[in-house]
Amino acid sequence: MVVDAYSHACPESLIDAMERVHPSAEARALRTNSYQWDTDRRRRYMDRIGVDQQVLVLVRPPMWLGMPRADVHALTRIANDGLAAMAAEDPDRFIGVGVLPVVDDVTMTELDRMRTELGLVGVLIFTNVEGEPLDADAMWPLYEYAAAHDFPIWIHPQHGHSYPWLNRDLVDRLFGWPFETSIAMARLVYGGVFERFPDIAFVTHHLGGMIPYYAKRIEGMNEEVARYRALGISGQSPVELTGSITDHFRRFYNDSMVNGSASSMQCGLDFFGAEHVMYGTDFPMGPDDGEEWPVEVLETIRKLEISEADRDLILGGNLLRLIGRPA
């Protein structure tokens, strides 16, 4: 069983609504690739490359930036209705994940609706929410709900708010997004989300960003915390963490989208372990209407020098276990 744990989709109903309510280049770009909404075309491609199921995760987080909160609420419902409808067209092939661009009382009601009425299996959030970190006070009702209902949370990079020139030459998406992912993971760890909810499940994009590569630095800097505090050059963490700091980071689940780099994928596997890595592709982003990267990633996984049991976990077993479905 091969399951793409991180493929993108966008219902046409949402594109239409975005163009009316909050037009942007990000929204207009969605019209250029019918894979975003055409499930028949998606199925034919999946059959061609040997993918049994895809998780449908909403695309292009930047299209939500700068939107009035009332419009966010209305468009979030349209997005979730559309994603649920796409998944329902063929439940054997598509697995729907909802979206919450912000977290407030209205979207918490929407979170319950997506789980209990729409049949979506998880929720997508962004690495920062209107510039606020993922351990901000407003986010905790989401984590409490997700932990209580075993409802996984997918995380996608969002544009940061540091320098206006980061968007030149796609540098924000090239390096800024892995950085945003790493910072979001760190705020969840140091903010004590796993300390309070040890079984909560988060799925990161691009194999946990920078975390596997900087694992030893995480350990080293964690040992430096007390000394830095004494020198007055490091802020006080609000939560005292128990156990190993790297064990907290290893709680994340992570897709394998490192563009087919075997060494990068092995680095992620060495850190997170095979039980926390899942085949994920970013489809249909990338060259040839997105058809190149899924094959590239799949071939790399199949060539890794790992046990067949671990390979099966990565290709589908982990995702299906995460959402409570049999392999």
FIFI-658772 format. One line per field, with one value per residue: residue number from 1; residue in one letter; x, y, z of N, C-alpha, C in turn. Coordinates in steps of 0.02 Angstrom, whole numbers. Layout:
BEGIN
n [NUM/...]
res [A/...]
n_px [X/...]
n_py [Y/...]
n_pz [Z/...]
ca_px [X/...]
ca_py [Y/...]
ca_pz [Z/...]
c_px [X/...]
c_py [Y/...]
c_pz [Z/...]
***
This chain:
BEGIN
n [1/2/3/4/5/6/7/8/9/10/11/12/13/14/15/16/17/18/19/20/21/22/23/24/25/26/27/28/29/30/31/32/33/34/35/36/37/38/39/40/41/42/43/44/45/46/47/48/49/50/51/52/53/54/55/56/57/58/59/60/61/62/63/64/65/66/67/68/69/70/71/72/73/74/75/76/77/78/79/80/81/82/83/84/85/86/87/88/89/90/91/92/93/94/95/96/97/98/99/100/101/102/103/104/105/106/107/108/109/110/111/112/113/114/115/116/117/118/119/120/121/122/123/124/125/126/127/128/129/130/131/132/133/134/135/136/137/138/139/140/141/142/143/144/145/146/147/148/149/150/151/152/153/154/155/156/157/158/159/160/161/162/163/164/165/166/167/168/169/170/171/172/173/174/175/176/177/178/179/180/181/182/183/184/185/186/187/188/189/190/191/192/193/194/195/196/197/198/199/200/201/202/203/204/205/206/207/208/209/210/211/212/213/214/215/216/217/218/219/220/221/222/223/224/225/226/227/228/229/230/231/232/233/234/235/236/237/238/239/240/241/242/243/244/245/246/247/248/249/250/251/252/253/254/255/256/257/258/259/260/261/262/263/264/265/266/267/268/269/270/271/272/273/274/275/276/277/278/279/280/281/282/283/284/285/286/287/288/289/290/291/292/293/294/295/296/297/298/299/300/301/302/303/304/305/306/307/308/309/310/311/312/313/314/315/316/317/318/319/320/321/322/323/324/325/326/327]
res [M/V/V/D/A/Y/S/H/A/C/P/E/S/L/I/D/A/M/E/R/V/H/P/S/A/E/A/R/A/L/R/T/N/S/Y/Q/W/D/T/D/R/R/R/R/Y/M/D/R/I/G/V/D/Q/Q/V/L/V/L/V/R/P/P/M/W/L/G/M/P/R/A/D/V/H/A/L/T/R/I/A/N/D/G/L/A/A/M/A/A/E/D/P/D/R/F/I/G/V/G/V/L/P/V/V/D/D/V/T/M/T/E/L/D/R/M/R/T/E/L/G/L/V/G/V/L/I/F/T/N/V/E/G/E/P/L/D/A/D/A/M/W/P/L/Y/E/Y/A/A/A/H/D/F/P/I/W/I/H/P/Q/H/G/H/S/Y/P/W/L/N/R/D/L/V/D/R/L/F/G/W/P/F/E/T/S/I/A/M/A/R/L/V/Y/G/G/V/F/E/R/F/P/D/I/A/F/V/T/H/H/L/G/G/M/I/P/Y/Y/A/K/R/I/E/G/M/N/E/E/V/A/R/Y/R/A/L/G/I/S/G/Q/S/P/V/E/L/T/G/S/I/T/D/H/F/R/R/F/Y/N/D/S/M/V/N/G/S/A/S/S/M/Q/C/G/L/D/F/F/G/A/E/H/V/M/Y/G/T/D/F/P/M/G/P/D/D/G/E/E/W/P/V/E/V/L/E/T/I/R/K/L/E/I/S/E/A/D/R/D/L/I/L/G/G/N/L/L/R/L/I/G/R/P/A]
n_px [42/35/37/14/56/54/-8/-65/-217/-354/-514/-623/-727/-677/-574/-651/-722/-616/-568/-672/-683/-557/-448/-291/-119/-76/-196/-243/-147/-184/-271/-197/-167/-251/-248/-268/-404/-464/-515/-527/-422/-316/-328/-295/-161/-108/-130/-42/85/86/27/-79/-167/-206/-177/-269/-223/-245/-187/-60/-38/-2/-107/-201/-156/-171/-308/-472/-544/-678/-697/-603/-665/-782/-728/-652/-748/-798/-683/-664/-784/-770/-650/-690/-791/-717/-640/-742/-787/-713/-681/-592/-476/-445/-405/-466/-409/-444/-440/-377/-350/-337/-353/-488/-641/-741/-679/-645/-768/-789/-687/-737/-847/-785/-731/-838/-949/-906/-816/-678/-505/-407/-323/-259/-139/-43/132/152/27/-47/69/90/163/159/140/64/-63/-191/-190/-202/-332/-355/-255/-291/-415/-376/-293/-383/-470/-393/-349/-257/-136/-87/53/97/219/215/227/355/382/487/586/554/613/630/555/615/675/618/672/612/526/616/720/664/542/576/646/542/462/547/559/425/408/498/438/323/381/464/368/291/191/196/231/116/21/60/31/-15/-27/74/103/237/300/418/510/532/600/740/773/822/953/1013/1018/1116/1157/1042/1040/1161/1142/1036/1097/1165/1075/1053/1173/1169/1056/1101/1192/1110/1067/973/806/685/618/446/407/458/540/525/634/732/780/789/709/583/573/574/447/367/280/330/337/413/466/596/640/692/822/933/1026/980/856/896/959/849/778/870/862/721/670/601/467/412/415/345/291/277/237/212/136/16/131/279/384/316/174/174/206/332/402/334/368/506/530/471/549/671/642/619/745/820/930/856/752/621/506/516/513/383/312/346/297/160/104/126/50/-81/-98/-91/-210/-299/-339/-348/-205]
n_py [-60/106/266/434/550/687/772/904/997/1091/1142/1189/1272/1346/1418/1498/1573/1636/1720/1809/1863/1884/1918/1867/1844/1719/1646/1657/1583/1453/1415/1367/1233/1091/977/1014/1011/914/761/644/654/653/522/445/479/434/295/272/290/209/240/215/287/458/588/732/893/1063/1189/1319/1419/1561/1631/1666/1771/1934/1941/1993/1942/1895/1859/1757/1661/1630/1582/1476/1379/1352/1299/1181/1112/1088/1011/898/852/818/711/624/585/474/374/268/306/438/542/655/808/941/1124/1255/1416/1513/1517/1527/1563/1541/1463/1353/1294/1259/1166/1058/1028/986/866/789/801/816/715/725/686/748/905/1050/1170/1324/1374/1492/1597/1725/1793/1757/1640/1458/1417/1513/1586/1578/1461/1348/1289/1217/1117/1049/997/919/824/762/699/620/679/713/843/929/1023/1165/1265/1444/1610/1705/1847/1935/2002/2110/2082/1947/1875/1880/1792/1674/1644/1645/1534/1435/1431/1499/1434/1300/1346/1412/1301/1231/1323/1328/1196/1199/1294/1225/1121/1185/1267/1179/1094/955/913/934/868/724/628/690/718/780/823/858/954/922/840/880/1001/1091/1017/877/889/978/912/880/1006/1054/978/1023/1163/1160/1120/1234/1325/1364/1432/1538/1604/1649/1742/1836/1841/1764/1717/1665/1504/1461/1338/1195/1062/885/744/697/826/804/693/748/819/712/664/712/676/654/706/641/730/780/807/692/670/557/558/662/609/495/555/613/496/435/519/538/408/262/243/367/433/473/435/571/705/835/850/931/1012/1084/1032/992/995/948/814/759/758/664/537/541/548/427/331/352/311/176/132/146/81/-5/-103/-208/-203/-78/2/-22/39/174/197/188/127/200/319/269/206/318/387/294/188/26/-57]
n_pz [0/-49/7/-14/96/99/-8/-114/-137/-209/-201/-337/-301/-195/-258/-345/-248/-180/-282/-290/-161/-100/-197/-269/-322/-283/-273/-405/-470/-448/-546/-649/-648/-664/-588/-458/-427/-506/-489/-565/-657/-565/-513/-626/-642/-518/-533/-637/-580/-471/-345/-212/-127/-87/28/45/56/88/-26/-47/71/80/18/111/183/256/253/303/459/460/327/319/401/325/203/249/283/155/96/174/153/15/8/81/-4/-118/-66/-36/-159/-198/-84/-67/-127/-92/46/157/228/335/351/453/447/544/724/824/916/821/720/796/815/683/670/746/666/547/586/642/556/421/397/386/415/486/524/444/489/494/498/564/636/573/605/737/854/863/993/1051/1156/1098/1025/1103/1133/1014/1019/1135/1094/983/1044/1131/1042/960/838/705/667/529/474/383/300/316/250/329/439/433/340/202/80/65/-26/-149/-289/-245/-121/3/0/-30/73/180/213/260/373/441/470/557/664/704/749/854/940/975/1047/1149/1201/1271/1223/1193/1317/1391/1313/1274/1177/1065/887/760/591/492/352/221/288/421/411/462/572/585/534/621/743/841/876/935/1051/1108/1124/1211/1327/1356/1402/1539/1569/1477/1521/1645/1603/1555/1423/1362/1345/1469/1467/1463/1510/1599/1534/1531/1523/1375/1264/1126/1112/1127/1006/920/923/822/669/498/330/177/87/15/-108/-169/-122/-67/38/120/155/224/331/395/428/514/622/658/650/570/600/608/488/330/166/63/-48/-102/-214/-320/-348/-422/-564/-729/-710/-581/-587/-576/-448/-356/-410/-405/-265/-224/-291/-226/-94/-116/-147/-34/92/191/302/235/310/373/259/214/318/297/168/182/295/415/400/387/509/590/562/601/519/440/372]
ca_px [0/72/-7/46/31/56/-20/-105/-278/-393/-579/-639/-772/-635/-541/-702/-737/-557/-565/-723/-678/-488/-406/-219/-80/-76/-260/-246/-101/-215/-307/-150/-155/-315/-240/-290/-474/-488/-500/-518/-354/-272/-329/-257/-90/-92/-126/17/148/80/6/-147/-209/-176/-205/-281/-208/-254/-126/-45/-55/1/-168/-243/-125/-202/-380/-513/-562/-744/-688/-569/-715/-825/-689/-632/-803/-799/-626/-675/-838/-743/-603/-730/-825/-667/-623/-801/-796/-682/-649/-539/-416/-430/-413/-472/-386/-472/-393/-392/-299/-331/-387/-529/-702/-778/-645/-649/-832/-776/-646/-781/-888/-747/-720/-899/-997/-876/-777/-607/-467/-359/-329/-198/-126/17/188/134/-42/-47/129/95/192/112/126/26/-120/-250/-185/-208/-395/-346/-215/-332/-465/-342/-270/-441/-504/-344/-359/-190/-128/-36/83/127/253/183/277/374/368/550/613/512/648/638/520/653/703/588/713/568/502/674/750/621/491/605/660/477/443/591/540/360/419/531/390/280/420/483/306/264/132/204/233/47/-17/114/11/-39/9/86/136/273/316/489/550/550/641/811/782/869/1021/1039/1001/1168/1156/985/1064/1213/1114/994/1142/1189/1020/1063/1228/1146/1011/1141/1224/1058/1060/926/742/663/567/390/392/514/529/552/664/779/752/781/652/524/570/561/376/335/279/360/335/480/476/661/656/728/890/940/1063/935/806/928/970/784/763/915/840/652/654/556/396/389/426/292/294/238/266/197/97/45/179/339/385/270/110/183/213/401/425/311/407/574/531/454/608/722/622/626/816/853/952/818/713/557/456/521/491/310/289/356/256/88/83/124/-6/-143/-101/-102/-280/-342/-365/-307/-160]
ca_py [0/168/322/500/582/760/799/964/1003/1152/1138/1246/1317/1392/1464/1547/1617/1677/1771/1860/1893/1904/1900/1873/1805/1650/1615/1652/1530/1388/1399/1343/1161/1060/925/1040/995/861/696/592/661/631/449/417/488/388/228/268/287/159/267/190/338/523/634/796/948/1125/1217/1391/1459/1634/1664/1687/1828/1999/1935/2007/1881/1871/1824/1694/1614/1607/1543/1413/1331/1332/1254/1116/1078/1065/956/840/827/784/647/580/559/408/364/218/336/504/552/727/845/1008/1179/1312/1468/1547/1481/1569/1527/1521/1408/1294/1262/1229/1106/1003/1011/948/798/752/804/812/654/738/645/790/976/1086/1238/1352/1378/1548/1616/1798/1817/1731/1573/1403/1408/1570/1567/1563/1396/1292/1250/1170/1060/1011/960/868/771/726/661/587/712/737/910/940/1090/1188/1330/1506/1663/1738/1918/1967/2049/2113/2060/1875/1842/1881/1728/1619/1627/1630/1465/1390/1424/1526/1387/1251/1381/1422/1235/1217/1368/1306/1136/1219/1327/1173/1085/1227/1293/1128/1060/883/902/931/820/683/585/730/701/832/800/914/952/923/799/916/1060/1089/983/820/911/1014/875/887/1076/1059/951/1066/1227/1147/1118/1301/1369/1393/1479/1597/1641/1683/1799/1884/1847/1715/1721/1609/1462/1459/1270/1150/1000/824/698/721/875/776/648/789/832/649/647/734/636/697/679/626/773/813/807/633/665/498/575/700/563/452/597/616/430/423/559/526/337/243/247/437/461/451/456/632/725/904/848/935/1065/1064/1028/948/994/912/742/736/746/602/480/551/529/356/292/357/269/106/116/153/19/-15/-165/-203/-183/-5/31/-25/91/239/204/192/101/251/364/234/198/384/406/241/144/-34/-58]
ca_pz [0/-54/24/-13/157/95/-75/-110/-177/-197/-236/-380/-265/-156/-305/-365/-192/-169/-333/-275/-94/-83/-255/-260/-370/-259/-291/-478/-493/-442/-609/-700/-642/-649/-537/-393/-415/-551/-457/-617/-681/-511/-509/-682/-626/-464/-562/-679/-542/-419/-280/-198/-95/-73/77/13/102/51/-53/-48/130/75/-8/167/217/250/243/362/495/438/263/335/426/270/154/280/274/84/86/205/115/-48/20/101/-64/-160/-36/-38/-227/-201/-18/-70/-155/-65/118/164/286/334/361/497/437/609/778/868/935/761/687/838/796/618/682/765/608/498/612/656/501/354/390/374/463/521/509/425/513/464/545/607/624/570/638/805/855/875/1064/1075/1197/1057/992/1149/1125/959/1041/1182/1055/942/1089/1158/990/916/774/687/642/478/477/320/307/296/246/391/444/452/291/142/20/65/-81/-211/-313/-207/-63/60/-5/-32/139/232/234/307/435/474/497/614/718/728/789/916/984/1003/1097/1206/1230/1315/1196/1203/1389/1415/1273/1247/1121/1008/826/711/530/462/282/204/334/482/400/481/636/586/519/679/803/892/899/981/1116/1135/1147/1269/1385/1367/1422/1606/1567/1441/1565/1696/1570/1537/1350/1337/1381/1510/1438/1509/1530/1613/1497/1560/1475/1325/1218/1059/1113/1113/934/884/925/760/608/448/262/150/29/11/-180/-191/-96/-24/99/163/181/274/390/430/456/570/680/679/649/516/620/607/421/286/96/49/-112/-123/-276/-387/-355/-456/-638/-766/-673/-518/-598/-568/-380/-325/-435/-378/-194/-220/-312/-174/-38/-136/-152/31/122/253/300/200/360/380/196/214/363/266/108/195/360/468/390/400/582/619/555/628/466/431/313]
c_px [44/24/34/17/28/51/-69/-166/-311/-458/-591/-684/-733/-599/-589/-714/-677/-553/-616/-705/-608/-442/-332/-184/-79/-139/-264/-203/-133/-252/-261/-140/-219/-309/-266/-362/-500/-469/-492/-446/-304/-270/-288/-182/-68/-85/-62/81/145/67/-66/-193/-169/-214/-210/-274/-211/-188/-120/-68/-50/-62/-214/-216/-162/-277/-418/-539/-630/-740/-651/-619/-757/-788/-664/-686/-807/-742/-639/-732/-811/-695/-640/-765/-777/-650/-681/-814/-768/-645/-593/-473/-396/-448/-412/-447/-414/-418/-421/-338/-287/-365/-422/-593/-740/-745/-641/-715/-825/-734/-689/-825/-848/-735/-785/-949/-966/-834/-704/-566/-415/-368/-260/-196/-61/70/185/64/-46/11/139/123/141/103/91/-37/-180/-249/-203/-275/-391/-309/-254/-383/-432/-319/-328/-474/-457/-349/-292/-191/-71/-11/114/161/209/239/291/363/431/572/570/546/657/605/558/681/678/629/670/544/559/703/705/570/519/623/596/453/483/572/473/367/451/483/341/316/432/422/269/203/138/207/162/7/34/95/-17/4/13/122/170/287/393/533/576/597/714/825/830/941/1053/1027/1053/1172/1098/1006/1114/1186/1068/1036/1167/1137/1034/1118/1207/1099/1050/1176/1174/1048/1015/863/726/609/509/376/457/498/560/581/710/745/742/724/586/518/555/488/339/334/298/355/407/499/541/687/702/800/895/976/1020/883/835/941/905/766/807/890/770/636/601/483/369/403/374/304/248/274/257/158/36/90/240/332/332/203/115/197/283/418/399/350/478/579/518/514/663/706/634/700/853/872/921/779/648/500/457/497/414/280/291/307/182/67/78/64/-72/-152/-119/-175/-327/-373/-320/-264/-189]
c_py [62/226/386/540/658/782/857/961/1070/1146/1200/1296/1367/1441/1518/1598/1663/1734/1827/1899/1920/1885/1912/1832/1731/1613/1606/1595/1461/1367/1364/1267/1126/1001/949/1018/935/792/640/594/637/555/417/423/440/317/219/259/239/186/247/244/403/557/702/852/1013/1157/1292/1431/1534/1668/1687/1751/1893/1998/1953/1942/1853/1834/1758/1642/1586/1562/1478/1360/1306/1284/1185/1077/1049/1007/892/809/791/716/598/552/488/395/312/247/401/509/628/753/916/1061/1228/1365/1509/1503/1531/1531/1501/1461/1345/1257/1227/1166/1047/981/969/876/759/750/791/750/665/707/685/862/1005/1154/1261/1365/1441/1569/1692/1826/1792/1660/1520/1386/1469/1545/1545/1493/1338/1255/1200/1108/1017/968/903/810/729/680/625/613/743/807/912/1013/1106/1254/1388/1558/1692/1813/1957/2021/2051/2086/1984/1841/1845/1812/1668/1599/1611/1558/1415/1377/1449/1475/1330/1283/1391/1356/1219/1259/1347/1244/1153/1253/1276/1134/1128/1259/1242/1091/984/866/893/877/772/641/625/717/761/801/860/900/952/895/838/974/1049/1044/924/840/944/978/883/959/1087/1035/999/1132/1217/1145/1188/1348/1403/1446/1544/1639/1681/1744/1852/1892/1793/1718/1658/1569/1456/1390/1232/1082/941/780/734/772/846/726/686/802/769/628/667/678/683/666/674/672/813/807/749/628/607/515/616/655/518/491/602/551/415/460/538/451/323/249/318/472/431/477/516/671/798/906/894/997/1039/1057/981/939/952/838/715/716/682/540/482/527/454/313/294/312/195/85/120/85/12/-79/-154/-183/-107/30/32/28/159/249/208/173/154/297/330/221/264/404/350/197/84/-28/-104]
c_pz [0/-44/25/44/153/22/-68/-156/-162/-236/-279/-345/-223/-201/-327/-310/-177/-219/-322/-212/-80/-140/-242/-314/-349/-280/-367/-504/-490/-505/-659/-699/-619/-600/-469/-377/-455/-523/-508/-644/-628/-509/-565/-669/-571/-489/-601/-639/-483/-350/-268/-171/-88/-16/44/65/62/32/-39/13/122/50/48/199/204/243/307/393/473/372/273/357/368/221/184/273/202/69/113/172/50/-41/39/40/-110/-132/-42/-107/-234/-136/-18/-95/-121/9/130/231/281/346/411/487/501/661/823/883/874/728/730/827/729/624/701/707/558/521/616/598/432/344/373/431/503/499/492/459/482/519/588/588/630/610/709/804/874/949/1094/1111/1155/1029/1037/1146/1068/983/1091/1145/1016/985/1115/1107/943/845/753/657/591/485/410/331/282/289/315/387/462/402/228/80/17/5/-147/-227/-273/-146/-2/59/-5/37/195/258/277/374/475/506/559/675/747/771/856/965/1014/1058/1158/1239/1272/1289/1206/1277/1416/1379/1239/1187/1062/947/779/652/498/388/275/260/394/473/418/541/633/577/580/745/859/918/947/1050/1148/1161/1207/1333/1403/1398/1489/1605/1532/1484/1618/1667/1549/1462/1321/1378/1420/1474/1487/1538/1544/1580/1533/1505/1426/1279/1148/1057/1103/1039/894/886/861/709/550/379/234/93/35/-61/-200/-168/-47/42/147/195/235/338/430/462/517/633/703/686/596/535/620/541/374/215/86/-5/-132/-188/-268/-397/-393/-531/-665/-730/-609/-526/-583/-497/-348/-347/-406/-306/-186/-238/-259/-115/-55/-141/-85/59/191/247/262/247/369/317/192/261/330/208/123/264/414/461/408/475/615/616/574/576/458/369/260]
***
